[in-house]
Amino acid sequence: MIRVDTIWLGLEPLDMRAGTESALARVVSAFGAARPHHGYVFLNRRCDRLKVLVCDGIGIWLAARRLHIGSFARVSLNENTALSRSQFDALVLGLPWQRMGEHGVITMV
């Protein structure tokens, strides 16, 4: 459906009222550009909502996810971080994504 080669996790929280244009402006300011086939993930301050902006080379896709219970796992990062597919899958489920290695192998406890 949509090809996503690289998924990036942004450092700064995003206001979840942000629409496509505001989220795109955040991507450009944080990453320098919205590259085709890249996904950009931003959490809100409480880490109970996230938005993913995907540039497919033709247009922009914006998706949101909200957890009813709990929060998304967030760690202190020094820079915008590329996520593996297994890390992204764990993140959107609310699991500790930073512990996921290649092919879903847990690398630390």
Summary of the structure (lengths in Angstrom):
residues: 109
radius of gyration: 13.3
end to end distance: 34.7
largest distance: 41.1
contacts: 286
relative contact order: 0.19
helix: 25%
strand: 27%
